[in-house]
Amino acid sequence: MTRLALNLSEYVNGVAKRHAEVSQRAFPGYRIHTVTNGVHPQTWTCASFAQLYDTHLPGWCHEPELLVRIDQVPDEAVWAAHLDAKRRLVRHIEVLSGLKFNPDLPIVGFARRMTAYKRPDLLFSDLERLKAIARKYAFQIVMAGKAHPHDQGGKQLIEKLHKYQKALADTVPMVFFPNYGMDRALDMISGVDVWLNTPLRPLEASGTSGMKAAFNGVPQLSVLDGWWLEGCIEGITGWAIGNAMDASNGDDGASLYQKLEQKVLPLYAGDRHGWIAVMKGAIGKNASYFNSHRMMRRYATEAYIR
């Protein structure tokens, strides 16, 4: 964003409320509006969930607000749709890596551009603590992403992730997908059980991967930045890492481990009904709102038609 562009624009907006607030502080002489991003429902919903919605909530892909009625869908049908997507991901993992993931155990997923502020290595900030959690509540990790060709730090992060994979081999099954693209992205966001996002505050303008996960009933465990400040209802749509204050960046590793050990993994292991309730929360409260249909209506009515 430059002052020339601001001066030539009749309408300026951030892509999430926090993004608009940060931009407003950077450019106090301008009015910064907010239109939070959304994702395209049909593109980012896997086949099993699309079929589920077609059966129980017909018209959802043109009116995604219908997803607020997800509570009408039987838990067994939601879980069956998820298991179909999860088994598909497990098959891909075996073909690509030779590793056999257990579909009965939770899978934590992380995939995005590999660069420093995304902190893909936060999950591994204390390997001994991570191993201890895994011995208590077994889980699996799948990661993916690419670095910009000129981002040496991003490339080094990918190298570090492969080292962590080897260090955890005896305790936590982990795979890093190469050649990450849209097809593999859909397999990942629909097949994992928890979507992880760990950016440095306040550098996440919006983020959309968690929105894509929500269309597939996958709750998010994320730092409160970008869209997640608007989408997170603790224990209902997912879970927050730390708080919304920038000063808590240094405490995020401890908070991440605490949430995994005390909230996320115990719920998955011991309360299937409770877990599916969070899945439905992600669909009914996040996917129904953080979609391209709502986003484009707001751009049309607030920015384009003036």
LUMFI-144677 format. One record per residue: x, y, z of N, C-alpha, C in turn; residue in one letter. Coordinates in steps of 0.1 Angstrom, whole numbers, plus 5000, padded with zeros to 4 digits. Each point is the difference from the previous one (the first is absolute). Example, Ala and Ser with C-alpha at 12.3 -4.5 7.8 and 13.67 -1.06 7.14 Angstrom:
! residues 2
513249435078499150125000500950125000A
499650114993500950115000499250115008S
//
This chain:
! residues 306
500849885000499250125000500950125000M
499850094990500850135000499150125001T
500550115003499250125002499450044986R
500749984989499550034987498749924998L
500149875002498849924998498950045009A
500350045013499050045009499350134995L
500950094995499450134995499249984988N
500249904992499349984987498749915002L
499849955012499049905003498850075007S
498849974996498850065007499649915011E
500549875000499649915010501249915004Y
500450005012501249925005499549915011V
500449874999499649915011501149905003N
499949955013500849895004499249874998G
500849895000499349874996499649925013V
500150075011499549955013499950125009A
499349995011499850115009501450045006K
500849915004501350035006500950064989R
499949954988500850064989499650154998H
498750035000499650144999500550085011A
500049955013500450075011501550034999E
500849914996501550014999500250114989V
499349984989500250104988499650145004S
499050015008499550135004501150075009Q
500649925008501150065009501250044991R
500249934989501250034991499750124992A
498750024996499650114991498850075007F
500350085010498950065008499250114992P
500650054990499350104992498949954990G
499849875000499149944991499049915007Y
498849994994499049915006500149864994R
500349905009500249874996498849925004I
499349944990498849925002500449855002H
499049925003500349855001499149924992T
500549914992499349894993500849885003V
499649925009500849885003499949904989T
501149934997500149914989499049885002N
499849934989499249885001500649904989G
499649885000500549904990498849944992V
500349954988498949954991499549875005H
498849985004499549885006500249874991P
499650014987500149884992501449964997Q
500950094999501449974998500749935012T
499650055012500849955012499249915009W
499049934994499349905008500249874993T
500549905008500349874994498749924996C
500249904992498849934994499149945011A
500549955011499149945009499250105008S
500650125003499250105006499050074991F
500550014987499050064990498849914999A
500249875000498949914999499150015012Q
500650015012499350015012499150135000L
500650114996499250124999498950004990Y
500449944988498949984990498849925005D
500349905008498949925005499250075011T
500650075009499350055011499850155000H
500850074992499950154999500150044985L
499149964992500050024986500150154997P
500850044990500250144997501150075007G
500749935009501150055008501150074992W
500349954988501250054993499650144994C
498850034998499650134995499550095012H
499649945010499650075012500749945012E
501350035002500749935011499550035014P
499250115001499450035013499149895005E
499549914991499249895004500849905009L
501350015000500849925009499850025015L
499350115003499750025014499149905005V
499349924991499149905004500749865002R
501350005001500749875000499649925012I
499550065011499549935012498949904996D
499350024989498949914996500649874994Q
501350004997500649884994500549915011V
499749874998500449905011501550005002P
500449985012501449995003500749894992D
499349894999500649894993500350034985E
499250084994500250044986501250094999A
500150095009501150105000501349925002V
500049915009501349925003500349914989W
499049944993500349914989500650084988A
499550134998500650084989501550045004A
500250025012501450035004500949884999H
499549885004500949884999500349974985L
499150034991500249984986501250094995D
499950135004501150094997501349965007A
499949965012501249965008500749884994K
499249904996500649884994500750034987R
499450094992500650054988501450065002R
500050085010501350075004501049895004L
499649915008500949895005500549924988V
499249974990500549934988501050084993R
499850134999500950094993501450005007H
499950015013501250005008500849874998I
499449895000500749874998500650004986E
499350044990500550004986501250094998V
499950125006501050104998501349985009L
499749945012501249995010500349865004S
499049914999500249865005499649995014G
499750115007499550005014498549965001L
499749915009498749965002499450075012K
499250104998499350085011498849915004F
499750025013498849935006498850094999N
499049964992498850094999499250015013P
500349925010499350005013500750115009D
501250054997500650105008499950134994L
500050115008499950134994501250054992P
499750074990501150064991499950155001I
501150065004500250155000500650044987V
499450104993500450044987500550155000G
501150024992500550144999500550014985F
499550094993500450024986499850144996A
501150074996499950144995501450044995R
500150124995501350054995501049995011R
501249944997501049995010500850135001M
499850075011500750135002500050025015T
500950085005500350015014498850045008A
499250104996498950055009498949895001Y
499949904991499049905002500449905011K
501250005004500549915011499649864999R
500349934989499649864999500849915010P
501050065006500849925010499650025014D
498950085002499650025014499649885007L
499349914993499649875005501149925006L
501350024995501149925004501050085009F
499550115006500950085008500549935013S
499349895004500449925011499749854997D
501049944994499749864995499749905011L
500750025011499749915011498650015006E
499550125000498650035005499149944989R
500350014988499149954989500049855001L
501149945002500149855002499249955012K
500150085011499249965012498550014998A
499650104992498550014997499649884991I
500949974991499649894990500049865008A
500849995010499949875008498849995008R
499450125003498750005008498849994990K
500150084989498950004990500749994986Y
500049884995500749984987499350084989A
500850074992499550074988501150004989F
499650054989500850004988500150144994Q
501050034992500250134994500249994985I
499350084993500350024985500250154997V
501050034993500450134997500350024985M
499950124995500350024986500250154998A
500650044989500150144996501350034992G
500050114994501150044991500650135005K
501350024998500650135003500250084987A
499950135000500450084989501449974996H
500349994987501349974995501150085006P
499750135004501050095006500050015015H
499149925006499850005015500949895005D
501250035004501049905005499549955014Q
499550095008499549965013498849904999G
499250024990498949914997500549864996G
501050004992500649874996500749935012K
500650085008500649945012499049945010Q
498850075000498949945009499649864995L
499949994987499649864994501149905004I
501350045000501049915004499949965015E
499650105008499949975014498849915003K
498950014992498949925002500349854997L
500949984990500449864997500949955011H
500750085007500849965011499149965012K
499050085002499049975011499349874997Y
499749984987499449874997500849885004Q
501350014997500949895004500149995015K
500150115007500150005015498849945007A
498850024993498849955006499649864995L
500849944992499549884993499549895009A
500649995012499749895009498750035008D
499650125000498950045009498850064992T
500350094991498950074993500149984985V
499249924993500149994986499850134993P
500850044991500050134994500449994985M
499350074991500450004986499950154995V
500950034991500050134993499849974985F
498950064995499649974986500850094991F
500749954990500650084990499050054989P
500550104993499250044988498650045004N
499850085010498750035005499350094990Y
498749964997499250084991498549995004G
499150054991498650005004499449875003M
500349904991499449865003500449945013D
501350015002500549955013499550085012R
499850134998499550095010498649955004A
499149974991498749955003500049875008L
500949914996500249875007500450035014D
500950095002500550035014498950075009M
499450104995499150085008498849925004I
499649904991498849925003500449885008S
501249954999500449875006500650015014G
500550115004500550015013498950025010V
500349995013499050025011500150145006D
501250065000500250135005500850084991V
499750134997500850084992500750105008W
501350004999500950085008500550134992L
500050115007500450134995500750085010N
501350044998500850055011500850134996T
499350104994500850124995500450095012P
501050084997500350115009499050114999L
499450045011499150115000500850134998R
499550104993498750014993500349984985P
500849914996500549994986499049924991L
499149935005499049924992498950094996E
500050054987499050094995498649945002A
499949884995498749925001500349865002S
500649934990500149855001498749944995G
500149904991498749944995500049855002T
501249945003500049855000499149955011S
499850075011499149955011498650014995G
499750104992498650014994499749884991M
501049964993499849884991499849885008K
500849995011499849885009498650005006A
499550115003498650015007499049944991A
500150024986499049944991500049855001F
501149945005500149865001499949955014N
499450085009499849965014501349995008G
501050074996501349995007500250125008V
500049995014500250125008501450045000P
500250135004501450064999500550025014Q
501349985002500850045011501050104996L
499750135004500850114994500350115009S
501050084997500350125006498950104996V
499650095010499050094998500550124991L
500049984987500450114991499249974987D
500050104991499349994988498549975002G
499549914992498549975000499749925013W
500949935006499749925012499550085012W
500450135000499550085011498450014999L
499550004988498650004997499349875001E
500849894996499449874998500149915013G
500950045009500249915011498950025011C
499349905003499249995012500549885008I
500750035010500849905007499249875004E
500549894995499449875003498749984992G
499650094991498849994992500449994985I
500850084995500550004986501449954999T
500749995012501449965000500650065013G
501350024999500750055012501150104997W
500250095010501050114998501349965007A
501150054993501349995006500350135006I
500250015013500350135006498850095000G
500350135000499050105000500250104988N
499350104999500050094988501150115001A
500750005011501150105002501349964993M
500650104993501249984993501149955010D
499950055012501149975010500049855003A
498949924997500049865004500749914990S
500650054989500649924990501049905006N
500850055010501049925006499449885008G
498850015004499449905008499149904992D
500050014987499249924992500349855000D
501349975001500449865000499449935012G
500150065012499549945012498449994999A
499450104995498550004998499649894991S
500749984989499749904990500149865006L
501049975008500149875006498949985011Y
499750115007499049995010498649974994Q
499750064989498749984993500049864995K
501149954993500049874995499849895011L
500750025011500049905011498750005008E
499550125002498950015010498650014993Q
500050054988498750024994499849924987K
500850014990499849954987500149855000V
501149945003500249864999499149925010L
499850055013499149925008498650004995P
499550114994498750004994499849904989L
501050004991500049904989500049865005Y
500849975010500249865005498849965009A
499450095007499049955010498650054998G
499750084990498650054999499750024985D
499649904993499750014986498950104997R
498949995008498950094998500450155002H
500950025010500550145002500950044989G
500849914994500850044989499250034988W
499049924997499150034988499350135002I
499750045013499450135002500950114996A
501349995003500950104995500150004985V
500049884994500050004985498850074995M
498849985006498850074995500150155003K
500750045011500250145003500850064989G
501149934995500850064990499250024987A
499149904997499250014988498950115001I
499249995011498950085001500250155004G
501250025006500350145004501150064992K
500949924994501150064992499849984985N
499749884996499949984985498850084995A
498950015008498850074996500250154998S
501150055006500350154999501250034992Y
501149935003501350034994500149944986F
499250044991499949954986500050114990N
500349964988500150104989498750074997S
498949935002498750064997499750125009H
500249995013499850115009501150114997R
501249964997501150104997499650084988M
499649944989499750074988498850095001M
499049955008498850095002500450135007R
500949985010500550125007500850104991R
500949944992500750084991499150084990Y
499049924995499150064990499250125007A
499449985012499250095006500750125007T
501249975005500850105007501150074993E
500549934990501250064993499650034985A
499349924993499950014986498750094996Y
498949985008498850084997500050115011I
500350124996500150115010499250124995R
//
